[in-house]
Structures are given as C-alpha cells and as structure tokens.
Amino acid sequence: MPKLRKDPIMGRWVIIADERAQRPHDFHTTVQKPERTHDCPFCEGNEHNTPPEVDALRDPDSQPNEPGWRVRVVRNKFPALRAEGAVDRQGDALYETMAAVGAHEVIIDSPRHVASLSELPAEAVRDVFQVYRDRLRIHKQDRRFVHGIVFKNVGAGAGASLEHTHSQLMVTPIVPINIWQEITGSLRYYNDRGRCVFCEIVDEELKDGSRVVMETDHFVAFCPYAGRFPFEIWVVPRRHDSHYENIAPLALEDLGALMKLLLHNLEEKLERPPYNYIIHSSPFDHPGLLHYHWHIEIIPRLTQVAGFEWGTGFYINPVPPEQAAEQLRAAHPSSAPSS
Amino acid sequence: MPKLRKDPIMGRWVIIADERAQRPHDFHTTVQKPERTHDCPFCEGNEHNTPPEVDALRDPDSQPNEPGWRVRVVRNKFPALRAEGAVDRQGDALYETMAAVGAHEVIIDSPRHVASLSELPAEAVRDVFQVYRDRLRIHKQDRRFVHGIVFKNVGAGAGASLEHTHSQLMVTPIVPINIWQEITGSLRYYNDRGRCVFCEIVDEELKDGSRVVMETDHFVAFCPYAGRFPFEIWVVPRRHDSHYENIAPLALEDLGALMKLLLHNLEEKLERPPYNYIIHSSPFDHPGLLHYHWHIEIIPRLTQVAGFEWGTGFYINPVPPEQAAEQLRAAHPSSAPSS
C-alpha cells in the first residue's frame, strides 16, 4: 500500500509509492551526455573562451585569465541577472516589476576536464565549497542584493550544457519563493515547539538511522523522510547556522571529503545519473536565525516530472527513502578513488 | 535589460529575460515521440487491454468494456493512490504519514487514435471536459477525499507514456501544497482589497489586451504577466466560481471550442511541443469561496528545468508573455481543422 508522508518544514505531502518502482518507464532515463568539445572553454589554457574572470583560487605568481588556477569564477555568458543599475521596483496594486539586478556567475570547479567532483581530490572539492562561501561573502556586501543561491547541474537531463564540472551562483534582489516558504515553515515550527526543525530532524535521523547515508564530525547526509525524488539526499550541518557563508574552515574540510564520497556513491549506484544540488541558505540581510538551518539538497533526475507534480507540488516518489539510503550506504567504498 | 515580475497570487517572482532567447540551447527540445504500438490499449476495440472501465460516455445500447464509447474512464494501471481503506493519519510531532487513499484514473479522450484534442471535433472536446466534471462530482461524495486534480501530459517530454490522447484525474485525501498556496495567496489579496485576484486579473488583461490570446463569451485565455514558462497560457472563466465541477452546460460547450482552437494554435506555432495542462480548483469540502477562482494552466515544455528553478521556485522565462501572446494570436486560423 502506498503511503503519504508530510515534510515537516514545508508542510508538503509526498506519495511514497514503492509498488510503482516496477513501472516500465521508471528510470529509463536516456543518458544524454553533453557533447565534449576539443576546445572546452572551461579547461585550463582556454581561459580566453570564457567571459572575463571575476575571481579565482590561483598560484600567487599567475595572472587572471591565464593558466595557474584551481577554481575560477566567470560571469555567465548568458546572464539572467545583471550587475549594473538600481533595483527600481515599480508597479500598481496588481502587477509589480523590478530590474533583474543581481549576479549570475559560473564557478569552474577544476582546471582539468572531469565531469564530476567525485573525480577530484577531497582538497579540490573543499576549494570549490570555499569559493562558494567567498563569493557569497562578497555579494553580501552589496546592499541591493538580498539572497544568493549556489547550485550545480550535472548532465543534460539536469540542465547542464557543458560536461566540464562547474557550478553556478545566482544573487537576487528578492528572496526566492521556495526559500521564503522554508523560512516561514521553519519559523512556524519554531514558534510551536521552541526548536529549529532541522536540528530536530538531524537528531531524529541519527536516532533512527534507517535513512542515514553518511555521517561525519560536522555533517549528516540522509534521504529525507518525505523526499520528493528517488535517491534525494540532504546534507545538513550538525551545528545550527542559518547562513552557509559562515562555514568554518574545519567544516569546509569535512564537507569536501563528504561530498566527494557521497557523489561517488550516487554515481556508482545509479550509473552516473543527471543530478542537481542546491545550497539552501538564509537571505543576506537576515541576522543569524534561530529557526532556519542552511543545508544542501542533492536531487538525482531519474523520473520525468509531469503535469501532476507541476500543478500541485505533490510528488510521487517510487523509492522509499529507507531503501534509497540502504543502497547508497552499500555502494562499494573500496572503489572510491583515493584522494 | 531583463526584468523581474511578481505573480500577484503566489507572490513568486519570475525573471523575464528576453535576451536569453538567443541562447543556443533554448527550445532545442528533442521531439521524443512516444512509441505508437499497433495494439494501442486506448483504441476502440482494445478495451480488454486496460484496467476495467469505471465510467464512460457511451451509446445506450453498448456494454462497459466494449466498443461504442466516446470518452472512457479506467483506473490507472499503476495507481499512485488506492480507493480502498481508511485515511489512517498517524505520526509524531515531527513526521506524519497516512495511507495513500484516493483515486488515480485515466480518461481516454477519444476512441480514435489521435495525439491531440485539437484533432477532435469541438463537441468531442466538450465531452472530455464534461467527463472531468462528472468524475469530480462523483468523488466529491466520498468524505475521505478532499481534493481532485485533472491534468494532461502530452508528449514524452511532458511525461506521457502513450500517444493516444488521454487525461488523468488524481483525487487525494489532502490539499496539494501548490493549490493550498494559491488559495492562501488569493485570500491574502481578498482580505487586502475585497475582491478576487483572478477577477481583477481578468479585468486587467481585457483592459490591457497585450497578453490576451483568445476570448469567448465565458472565458479569457492569456499569457500570465509573470508566467514561469515560455508560452504558458491560463484559461480563466469570466464568471467567478471556485469549483470547476460547478461548470454550466453552456460554459462547457464554449470551453470545448476554445480549448480545441487554443491547442491547435499552440501546436502550430511551436511545432507540436510537449505540454501539460492542469485544472486548478478548490478543495471538495470548501464552500464556494469568494477569493478563489478555478482556472486551467497550460504549460508547454520547451525549456529544461534545472537546479536553480528546483531550488528556488524562481523561474527564468526567455519569452515575454506579450510576445508569446502575439505569436499565439497570429497562428493561422484557416488551417484549423473544421469541426
């Protein structure tokens, strides 16, 4: 019998329909590999093929837009938001508009042409997460901007148009609605029970254990109780903090090693699926919130999202999170490339 | 310069980024046609290849599960919700669950093997919308069920696994979160201004005209001001009503003709894109609401939804709604098949 489960943060219900896993069309994702070009603009030596560099981790004696970098940040070639100008909010009672002022950057995770963070040493993965932090800290100083979201698309099925491992950062003059709903949902929980709902979830997941995929000194990775997607994973810091950009050096170190291994296991179990991950964090102009807790959501793109999900926000997950976690834990650790 | 626009019902912001329309990957949707099988289970004569019929519009002297029908309703072969049993809500403070009790039905729109409602006579399209109404009225009598959603997936890119034109109905024991957010968003507007936000939008769209695609005696079809997707269309009844199942015979007649022509124009302009439509309507157990207004949302699936949209609910629409409406109005009416 399929079950409904409720997400305690958003209040959204999900159908956990394990009997649908046998559906003929499930998981027959066409592996549409992005085309690998000989002149990949993200490879070291091809720096002239991207928009100008805005930031980089690079050797002290190297020059911007030249080789010698470990992580490189450029503006998106087709930015959805522009850095120039005022926010200029306008509108009547019904319709409001403002200039799409913000930032849209591409973070090139590695000078080498690899398709996944899992192929890099743990220290290089840490460098990527450090650059996320540094970019958010820089944008936070611009009073026009109120929120920053870091995300990664891997594989054409997840929206990537280039294979070379990269991430994106969008900084917006408004709070995106899903983040806002998480914040208000977690505030409701906090007002009811006096505690951060994410802290409660971490405690509950560690106590129960059945949905935990990995745990480290600083993080717990688990398949959420009311996950919308098969093999969805959340990475939540043990220590309460509402803002990702506050992450401490030791936690960054830990996160690099964890993400490398987690993505490796996901790729091994699901045969390199397309996936997205997104860092959910508080708006820049909010102080440290007691009720909201930054975290990373990893979403493999195995099922087609159809009209029902669009129309309702009501998802059907054909793999119970407990089964997904069990399989992800069982991925063979010895095949993990040593870093 | 791209602009941000705010949806007045949900409060969500959308980037209207017309300069991105030139992006190389935009609209390069692979036309993945669902496989046409010789033994299509939805064709007249193959009734034995579907689960048993639960309802039909059929000739008075024909038998269930035999030829002689115009619209036929069967249970989904892989139902996500089951008709049997009690709702049985359980849970502790953090996690709640209930049995996935409900209904999941397939409405076979036509005995003939056609891929779109636009290929049917207007009266046949009306029949389909009448069956939606009738099924909702029947399920509404079951006190376990609180909401029904009617939707259609066309094309593999929109989640359809069969080509033969069909729709689906899901009846749930809870209110899906997006519908709930629309209802609370429209209540907030009503409390502020004393009027239904959808009624205001209809007035504003008719006054402005630039986003209107078609209008009839009973309906206005327009590209919404803050549409999330290129060529997104809403069909809103002029007369305020919160529940689709209250639709009157004359409005049904009108809707059949409108939907046929609207889908025809969409298919002509966008070369038969994959799309979904969803009827948004109030929960069964709510009385007639003054603040909520049923409507249909039509969503062509032209762009890949990537990590940013998932993570944030913040969409990038590369085609301004005014341009989309202009193109949809300009589709050649003389090529519309006469009905």
Interface residues (C-beta under 8 A of the other chain):
Chain A: M1 P2 K3 L4 R5 K6 P8 M10 G11 R12 W13 I15 I16 A17 E19 R20 Q22 R23 P24 H25 T30 Q32 F78 A80 L81 R82 G85 G91 A93 L94 Y95 E96 T97 M98 A99 A100 I149 F151 K152 N153 A156 A158 G159 A160 S161 Q168 M170 T172 P173 I174 P176 I177 N178 I179 Q181 R193 V197 E200 I201 E204 Y225 A226 N276 Y277 I278 H280 E297 I299 Q304 V305 A306 G307 F308 W310 G311 T312 G313 F314 I316
Chain B: M1 P2 K3 L4 R5 K6 P8 M10 G11 R12 W13 I15 I16 A17 E19 R20 R23 P24 H25 T30 Q32 F78 A80 L81 R82 G85 G91 A93 L94 Y95 E96 T97 M98 A99 A100 I149 F151 K152 N153 A156 A158 G159 A160 S161 Q168 M170 T172 P173 I174 P176 I177 N178 I179 Q181 R193 V197 E200 I201 E204 Y225 A226 N276 Y277 I278 H280 E297 I299 Q304 V305 A306 G307 F308 W310 G311 T312 G313 F314 I316
